[in-house]
Amino acid sequence: MASVKEILVQEVERLSEEEARRVLELLRATGGVAERPELSREELIRRATGRAGIRPPDPNARPFRKVKPITCPGIPASELLIHDRR
């Protein structure tokens, strides 16, 4: 027998994009789903600490610097990978 969450996921997957948007708006309006606040770097490190297979970075390490993506002709490799796996 499927759990309540599994049944809910199946029902949500049947919704059109417009229906899903309206349901989400209704849930937010009634307090059923809160907007998720963006987690700070420190909070993410705290949550990851102690999980098997995850080594959080040194808390004093500098964040990665911002980079400008390189643009080139053709299909991006990420899209090719997704296409190949389908």
N, CA, C and O atoms as a Tinker XYZ file with bonds, in Angstrom:
   344  protein
     1  N      0.840000   -1.181000    0.000000    73     2
     2  CA     0.000000    0.000000    0.000000    64     1     3
     3  C      0.884000    1.244000    0.000000    63     2     4     5
     4  O      1.851000    1.326000    0.758000    81     3
     5  N      0.554000    2.195000   -0.841000    73     3     6
     6  CA     1.339000    3.418000   -0.973000    64     5     7
     7  C      1.114000    4.336000    0.227000    63     6     8     9
     8  O      0.019000    4.405000    0.785000    81     7
     9  N      2.189000    5.042000    0.607000    73     7    10
    10  CA     2.076000    5.990000    1.711000    64     9    11
    11  C      1.330000    7.235000    1.227000    63    10    12    13
    12  O      1.137000    7.440000    0.029000    81    11
    13  N      0.927000    8.042000    2.175000    73    11    14
    14  CA     0.207000    9.272000    1.839000    64    13    15
    15  C      1.079000   10.169000    0.968000    63    14    16    17
    16  O      0.586000   10.774000    0.016000    81    15
    17  N      2.377000   10.262000    1.284000    73    15    18
    18  CA     3.278000   11.100000    0.491000    64    17    19
    19  C      3.400000   10.585000   -0.934000    63    18    20    21
    20  O      3.419000   11.374000   -1.879000    81    19
    21  N      3.483000    9.260000   -1.098000    73    19    22
    22  CA     3.588000    8.690000   -2.443000    64    21    23
    23  C      2.338000    8.984000   -3.261000    63    22    24    25
    24  O      2.427000    9.326000   -4.440000    81    23
    25  N      1.179000    8.851000   -2.636000    73    23    26
    26  CA    -0.083000    9.148000   -3.325000    64    25    27
    27  C     -0.134000   10.615000   -3.704000    63    26    28    29
    28  O     -0.554000   10.959000   -4.809000    81    27
    29  N      0.291000   11.484000   -2.792000    73    27    30
    30  CA     0.294000   12.921000   -3.063000    64    29    31
    31  C      1.214000   13.254000   -4.235000    63    30    32    33
    32  O      0.858000   14.054000   -5.100000    81    31
    33  N      2.388000   12.646000   -4.263000    73    31    34
    34  CA     3.325000   12.886000   -5.360000    64    33    35
    35  C      2.706000   12.443000   -6.691000    63    34    36    37
    36  O      2.831000   13.143000   -7.696000    81    35
    37  N      2.046000   11.295000   -6.698000    73    35    38
    38  CA     1.413000   10.807000   -7.928000    64    37    39
    39  C      0.332000   11.773000   -8.401000    63    38    40    41
    40  O      0.226000   12.053000   -9.595000    81    39
    41  N     -0.464000   12.280000   -7.473000    73    39    42
    42  CA    -1.527000   13.218000   -7.842000    64    41    43
    43  C     -0.957000   14.527000   -8.363000    63    42    44    45
    44  O     -1.475000   15.092000   -9.326000    81    43
    45  N      0.108000   15.015000   -7.732000    73    43    46
    46  CA     0.716000   16.274000   -8.159000    64    45    47
    47  C      1.310000   16.125000   -9.551000    63    46    48    49
    48  O      1.235000   17.053000  -10.356000    81    47
    49  N      1.900000   14.969000   -9.846000    73    47    50
    50  CA     2.489000   14.751000  -11.169000    64    49    51
    51  C      1.443000   14.739000  -12.277000    63    50    52    53
    52  O      1.777000   14.971000  -13.439000    81    51
    53  N      0.206000   14.478000  -11.944000    73    51    54
    54  CA    -0.865000   14.487000  -12.950000    64    53    55
    55  C     -1.350000   15.895000  -13.273000    63    54    56    57
    56  O     -2.021000   16.096000  -14.285000    81    55
    57  N     -1.019000   16.876000  -12.426000    73    55    58
    58  CA    -1.492000   18.240000  -12.620000    64    57    59
    59  C     -0.776000   18.909000  -13.786000    63    58    60    61
    60  O      0.386000   18.621000  -14.072000    81    59
    61  N     -1.494000   19.806000  -14.450000    73    59    62
    62  CA    -0.844000   20.628000  -15.465000    64    61    63
    63  C     -0.029000   21.693000  -14.742000    63    62    64    65
    64  O     -0.176000   21.876000  -13.533000    81    63
    65  N      0.820000   22.388000  -15.469000    73    63    66
    66  CA     1.647000   23.439000  -14.865000    64    65    67
    67  C      0.771000   24.521000  -14.240000    63    66    68    69
    68  O      1.067000   25.005000  -13.147000    81    67
    69  N     -0.296000   24.899000  -14.923000    73    67    70
    70  CA    -1.212000   25.930000  -14.406000    64    69    71
    71  C     -1.924000   25.443000  -13.140000    63    70    72    73
    72  O     -2.052000   26.195000  -12.174000    81    71
    73  N     -2.381000   24.208000  -13.144000    73    71    74
    74  CA    -3.056000   23.659000  -11.958000    64    73    75
    75  C     -2.095000   23.588000  -10.770000    63    74    76    77
    76  O     -2.472000   23.903000   -9.641000    81    75
    77  N     -0.861000   23.177000  -11.028000    73    75    78
    78  CA     0.131000   23.092000   -9.962000    64    77    79
    79  C      0.427000   24.471000   -9.384000    63    78    80    81
    80  O      0.571000   24.615000   -8.170000    81    79
    81  N      0.520000   25.492000  -10.249000    73    79    82
    82  CA     0.758000   26.858000   -9.783000    64    81    83
    83  C     -0.375000   27.326000   -8.884000    63    82    84    85
    84  O     -0.134000   27.944000   -7.847000    81    83
    85  N     -1.632000   27.027000   -9.284000    73    83    86
    86  CA    -2.785000   27.453000   -8.481000    64    85    87
    87  C     -2.809000   26.733000   -7.130000    63    86    88    89
    88  O     -3.124000   27.345000   -6.109000    81    87
    89  N     -2.481000   25.447000   -7.117000    73    87    90
    90  CA    -2.445000   24.698000   -5.859000    64    89    91
    91  C     -1.368000   25.264000   -4.940000    63    90    92    93
    92  O     -1.597000   25.423000   -3.741000    81    91
    93  N     -0.205000   25.566000   -5.489000    73    91    94
    94  CA     0.873000   26.128000   -4.687000    64    93    95
    95  C      0.475000   27.491000   -4.121000    63    94    96    97
    96  O      0.744000   27.777000   -2.954000    81    95
    97  N     -0.160000   28.330000   -4.933000    73    95    98
    98  CA    -0.628000   29.633000   -4.443000    64    97    99
    99  C     -1.634000   29.452000   -3.317000    63    98   100   101
   100  O     -1.592000   30.181000   -2.326000    81    99
   101  N     -2.537000   28.489000   -3.460000    73    99   102
   102  CA    -3.537000   28.224000   -2.428000    64   101   103
   103  C     -2.874000   27.766000   -1.135000    63   102   104   105
   104  O     -3.231000   28.232000   -0.053000    81   103
   105  N     -1.906000   26.851000   -1.242000    73   103   106
   106  CA    -1.206000   26.376000   -0.053000    64   105   107
   107  C     -0.462000   27.507000    0.649000    63   106   108   109
   108  O     -0.477000   27.604000    1.876000    81   107
   109  N      0.183000   28.353000   -0.134000    73   107   110
   110  CA     0.904000   29.482000    0.472000    64   109   111
   111  C     -0.062000   30.464000    1.119000    63   110   112   113
   112  O      0.230000   31.010000    2.183000    81   111
   113  N     -1.208000   30.693000    0.489000    73   111   114
   114  CA    -2.184000   31.642000    1.032000    64   113   115
   115  C     -2.794000   31.137000    2.335000    63   114   116   117
   116  O     -3.145000   31.932000    3.206000    81   115
   117  N     -2.920000   29.820000    2.471000    73   115   118
   118  CA    -3.524000   29.261000    3.682000    64   117   119
   119  C     -2.479000   28.910000    4.737000    63   118   120   121
   120  O     -2.820000   28.391000    5.799000    81   119
   121  N     -1.222000   29.187000    4.453000    73   119   122
   122  CA    -0.158000   28.888000    5.411000    64   121   123
   123  C      0.295000   27.447000    5.370000    63   122   124   125
   124  O      1.032000   27.006000    6.251000    81   123
   125  N     -0.134000   26.701000    4.359000    73   123   126
   126  CA     0.239000   25.300000    4.257000    64   125   127
   127  C      1.669000   25.085000    3.805000    63   126   128   129
   128  O      2.292000   24.095000    4.188000    81   127
   129  N      2.204000   25.990000    2.997000    73   127   130
   130  CA     3.578000   25.889000    2.517000    64   129   131
   131  C      4.223000   27.256000    2.689000    63   130   132   133
   132  O      3.753000   28.250000    2.137000    81   131
   133  N      5.283000   27.294000    3.447000    73   131   134
   134  CA     5.989000   28.551000    3.658000    64   133   135
   135  C      7.049000   28.730000    2.580000    63   134   136   137
   136  O      7.573000   27.755000    2.042000    81   135
   137  N      7.353000   29.968000    2.274000    73   135   138
   138  CA     8.463000   30.250000    1.369000    64   137   139
   139  C      9.728000   29.764000    2.054000    63   138   140   141
   140  O      9.915000   29.999000    3.248000    81   139
   141  N     10.585000   29.100000    1.326000    73   139   142
   142  CA    11.821000   28.598000    1.931000    64   141   143
   143  C     12.865000   29.709000    1.917000    63   142   144   145
   144  O     13.224000   30.226000    0.859000    81   143
   145  N     13.346000   30.069000    3.103000    73   143   146
   146  CA    14.383000   31.098000    3.133000    64   145   147
   147  C     15.690000   30.535000    2.589000    63   146   148   149
   148  O     15.952000   29.337000    2.697000    81   147
   149  N     16.500000   31.400000    2.008000    73   147   150
   150  CA    17.790000   30.954000    1.499000    64   149   151
   151  C     18.700000   30.691000    2.693000    63   150   152   153
   152  O     18.826000   31.533000    3.583000    81   151
   153  N     19.330000   29.529000    2.708000    73   151   154
   154  CA    20.181000   29.159000    3.820000    64   153   155
   155  C     21.550000   29.823000    3.690000    63   154   156   157
   156  O     22.095000   29.946000    2.594000    81   155
   157  N     22.089000   30.244000    4.821000    73   155   158
   158  CA    23.411000   30.849000    4.817000    64   157   159
   159  C     24.469000   29.759000    4.642000    63   158   160   161
   160  O     24.190000   28.573000    4.820000    81   159
   161  N     25.657000   30.168000    4.301000    73   159   162
   162  CA    26.765000   29.236000    4.124000    64   161   163
   163  C     27.026000   28.487000    5.428000    63   162   164   165
   164  O     27.268000   27.280000    5.424000    81   163
   165  N     26.977000   29.200000    6.523000    73   163   166
   166  CA    27.230000   28.592000    7.824000    64   165   167
   167  C     26.170000   27.544000    8.160000    63   166   168   169
   168  O     26.489000   26.491000    8.711000    81   167
   169  N     24.912000   27.832000    7.829000    73   167   170
   170  CA    23.830000   26.886000    8.098000    64   169   171
   171  C     23.985000   25.628000    7.249000    63   170   172   173
   172  O     23.762000   24.521000    7.738000    81   171
   173  N     24.364000   25.788000    5.987000    73   171   174
   174  CA    24.579000   24.627000    5.117000    64   173   175
   175  C     25.718000   23.754000    5.646000    63   174   176   177
   176  O     25.608000   22.528000    5.651000    81   175
   177  N     26.808000   24.378000    6.091000    73   175   178
   178  CA    27.940000   23.622000    6.640000    64   177   179
   179  C     27.509000   22.897000    7.909000    63   178   180   181
   180  O     27.869000   21.738000    8.114000    81   179
   181  N     26.740000   23.573000    8.765000    73   179   182
   182  CA    26.282000   22.956000   10.014000    64   181   183
   183  C     25.414000   21.733000    9.721000    63   182   184   185
   184  O     25.547000   20.706000   10.386000    81   183
   185  N     24.515000   21.838000    8.719000    73   183   186
   186  CA    23.639000   20.715000    8.379000    64   185   187
   187  C     24.402000   19.541000    7.787000    63   186   188   189
   188  O     24.030000   18.387000    8.002000    81   187
   189  N     25.465000   19.824000    7.045000    73   187   190
   190  CA    26.235000   18.756000    6.392000    64   189   191
   191  C     27.188000   18.054000    7.344000    63   190   192   193
   192  O     27.566000   16.908000    7.100000    81   191
   193  N     27.585000   18.718000    8.425000    73   191   194
   194  CA    28.533000   18.143000    9.367000    64   193   195
   195  C     27.959000   16.875000    9.989000    63   194   196   197
   196  O     26.820000   16.859000   10.455000    81   195
   197  N     28.759000   15.820000    9.990000    73   195   198
   198  CA    28.344000   14.569000   10.614000    64   197   199
   199  C     27.628000   13.603000    9.693000    63   198   200   201
   200  O     27.324000   12.484000   10.106000    81   199
   201  N     27.348000   13.990000    8.471000    73   199   202
   202  CA    26.704000   13.068000    7.529000    64   201   203
   203  C     27.763000   12.207000    6.856000    63   202   204   205
   204  O     28.835000   12.685000    6.484000    81   203
   205  N     27.442000   10.943000    6.711000    73   203   206
   206  CA    28.384000   10.002000    6.094000    64   205   207
   207  C     28.675000   10.394000    4.654000    63   206   208   209
   208  O     27.763000   10.709000    3.889000    81   207
   209  N     29.944000   10.372000    4.292000    73   207   210
   210  CA    30.336000   10.648000    2.921000    64   209   211
   211  C     30.413000   12.117000    2.571000    63   210   212   213
   212  O     30.710000   12.454000    1.425000    81   211
   213  N     30.158000   12.998000    3.511000    73   211   214
   214  CA    30.199000   14.435000    3.233000    64   213   215
   215  C     31.253000   15.067000    4.129000    63   214   216   217
   216  O     31.222000   14.917000    5.350000    81   215
   217  N     32.170000   15.763000    3.512000    73   215   218
   218  CA    33.165000   16.505000    4.277000    64   217   219
   219  C     32.939000   17.984000    4.019000    63   218   220   221
   220  O     33.290000   18.490000    2.953000    81   219
   221  N     32.363000   18.674000    4.978000    73   219   222
   222  CA    32.149000   20.108000    4.775000    64   221   223
   223  C     33.481000   20.839000    4.700000    63   222   224   225
   224  O     34.471000   20.398000    5.283000    81   223
   225  N     33.504000   21.947000    3.986000    73   223   226
   226  CA    34.751000   22.698000    3.873000    64   225   227
   227  C     35.122000   23.331000    5.211000    63   226   228   229
   228  O     34.300000   23.440000    6.121000    81   227
   229  N     36.359000   23.735000    5.299000    73   227   230
   230  CA    36.820000   24.449000    6.483000    64   229   231
   231  C     35.952000   25.700000    6.641000    63   230   232   233
   232  O     35.801000   26.464000    5.688000    81   231
   233  N     35.383000   25.921000    7.822000    73   231   234
   234  CA    34.518000   27.088000    8.009000    64   233   235
   235  C     35.208000   28.414000    7.721000    63   234   236   237
   236  O     34.550000   29.415000    7.439000    81   235
   237  N     36.542000   28.418000    7.795000    73   235   238
   238  CA    37.279000   29.663000    7.542000    64   237   239
   239  C     37.722000   29.801000    6.089000    63   238   240   241
   240  O     38.341000   30.801000    5.723000    81   239
   241  N     37.411000   28.807000    5.259000    73   239   242
   242  CA    37.799000   28.874000    3.853000    64   241   243
   243  C     36.978000   29.942000    3.136000    63   242   244   245
   244  O     35.807000   30.164000    3.446000    81   243
   245  N     37.619000   30.591000    2.177000    73   243   246
   246  CA    36.922000   31.620000    1.408000    64   245   247
   247  C     35.938000   30.968000    0.440000    63   246   248   249
   248  O     36.198000   29.868000   -0.049000    81   247
   249  N     34.809000   31.628000    0.153000    73   247   250
   250  CA    33.877000   31.090000   -0.847000    64   249   251
   251  C     34.524000   31.111000   -2.236000    63   250   252   253
   252  O     35.476000   31.854000   -2.473000    81   251
   253  N     34.001000   30.292000   -3.147000    73   251   254
   254  CA    34.498000   30.312000   -4.516000    64   253   255
   255  C     34.261000   31.688000   -5.116000    63   254   256   257
   256  O     33.276000   32.357000   -4.802000    81   255
   257  N     35.169000   32.097000   -5.976000    73   255   258
   258  CA    34.983000   33.395000   -6.631000    64   257   259
   259  C     33.998000   33.240000   -7.785000    63   258   260   261
   260  O     33.832000   32.154000   -8.341000    81   259
   261  N     33.364000   34.323000   -8.124000    73   259   262
   262  CA    32.405000   34.325000   -9.231000    64   261   263
   263  C     33.172000   34.219000  -10.541000    63   262   264   265
   264  O     34.212000   34.851000  -10.727000    81   263
   265  N     32.634000   33.406000  -11.445000    73   263   266
   266  CA    33.259000   33.259000  -12.757000    64   265   267
   267  C     32.239000   33.579000  -13.834000    63   266   268   269
   268  O     31.035000   33.420000  -13.639000    81   267
   269  N     32.735000   34.027000  -14.961000    73   267   270
   270  CA    31.871000   34.310000  -16.093000    64   269   271
   271  C     31.890000   33.087000  -17.009000    63   270   272   273
   272  O     32.957000   32.683000  -17.471000    81   271
   273  N     30.717000   32.487000  -17.280000    73   271   274
   274  CA    30.692000   31.299000  -18.143000    64   273   275
   275  C     31.214000   31.615000  -19.550000    63   274   276   277
   276  O     31.027000   32.714000  -20.072000    81   275
   277  N     31.856000   30.638000  -20.128000    73   275   278
   278  CA    32.353000   30.777000  -21.494000    64   277   279
   279  C     31.224000   30.429000  -22.451000    63   278   280   281
   280  O     30.553000   29.412000  -22.277000    81   279
   281  N     31.013000   31.256000  -23.451000    73   279   282
   282  CA    29.986000   30.958000  -24.453000    64   281   283
   283  C     30.675000   30.454000  -25.713000    63   282   284   285
   284  O     31.693000   31.000000  -26.140000    81   283
   285  N     30.110000   29.410000  -26.302000    73   283   286
   286  CA    30.649000   28.861000  -27.530000    64   285   287
   287  C     29.496000   28.250000  -28.325000    63   286   288   289
   288  O     28.437000   27.974000  -27.762000    81   287
   289  N     29.687000   28.040000  -29.611000    73   287   290
   290  CA    28.614000   27.480000  -30.428000    64   289   291
   291  C     28.372000   26.015000  -30.093000    63   290   292   293
   292  O     29.243000   25.338000  -29.547000    81   291
   293  N     27.200000   25.544000  -30.421000    73   291   294
   294  CA    26.875000   24.140000  -30.229000    64   293   295
   295  C     26.003000   23.903000  -29.008000    63   294   296   297
   296  O     25.612000   24.840000  -28.312000    81   295
   297  N     25.706000   22.632000  -28.760000    73   295   298
   298  CA    24.854000   22.233000  -27.647000    64   297   299
   299  C     25.726000   22.103000  -26.397000    63   298   300   301
   300  O     26.789000   21.486000  -26.453000    81   299
   301  N     25.290000   22.675000  -25.271000    73   299   302
   302  CA    26.068000   22.541000  -24.037000    64   301   303
   303  C     26.230000   21.073000  -23.636000    63   302   304   305
   304  O     25.324000   20.263000  -23.832000    81   303
   305  N     27.392000   20.744000  -23.075000    73   303   306
   306  CA    27.693000   19.362000  -22.685000    64   305   307
   307  C     26.660000   18.823000  -21.701000    63   306   308   309
   308  O     26.316000   17.643000  -21.754000    81   307
   309  N     26.162000   19.673000  -20.804000    73   307   310
   310  CA    25.182000   19.206000  -19.825000    64   309   311
   311  C     23.903000   18.739000  -20.523000    63   310   312   313
   312  O     23.301000   17.743000  -20.119000    81   311
   313  N     23.490000   19.453000  -21.567000    73   311   314
   314  CA    22.292000   19.044000  -22.301000    64   313   315
   315  C     22.549000   17.738000  -23.058000    63   314   316   317
   316  O     21.673000   16.875000  -23.112000    81   315
   317  N     23.736000   17.587000  -23.639000    73   315   318
   318  CA    24.071000   16.340000  -24.334000    64   317   319
   319  C     24.050000   15.161000  -23.369000    63   318   320   321
   320  O     23.554000   14.087000  -23.710000    81   319
   321  N     24.583000   15.354000  -22.174000    73   319   322
   322  CA    24.604000   14.291000  -21.178000    64   321   323
   323  C     23.192000   13.876000  -20.783000    63   322   324   325
   324  O     22.895000   12.685000  -20.685000    81   323
   325  N     22.337000   14.841000  -20.561000    73   323   326
   326  CA    20.945000   14.543000  -20.199000    64   325   327
   327  C     20.263000   13.803000  -21.341000    63   326   328   329
   328  O     19.546000   12.830000  -21.110000    81   327
   329  N     20.480000   14.255000  -22.564000    73   327   330
   330  CA    19.866000   13.620000  -23.732000    64   329   331
   331  C     20.347000   12.168000  -23.880000    63   330   332   333
   332  O     19.553000   11.275000  -24.176000    81   331
   333  N     21.652000   11.941000  -23.671000    73   331   334
   334  CA    22.207000   10.594000  -23.807000    64   333   335
   335  C     21.651000    9.637000  -22.757000    63   334   336   337
   336  O     21.517000    8.441000  -23.017000    81   335
   337  N     21.326000   10.154000  -21.577000    73   335   338
   338  CA    20.835000    9.297000  -20.494000    64   337   339
   339  C     19.354000    8.999000  -20.602000    63   338   340   341
   340  O     18.854000    8.154000  -19.860000    81   339
   341  N     18.649000    9.644000  -21.476000    73   339   342
   342  CA    17.206000    9.385000  -21.627000    64   341   343
   343  C     16.944000    8.307000  -22.592000    63   342   344
   344  O     15.787000    7.965000  -22.836000    81   343
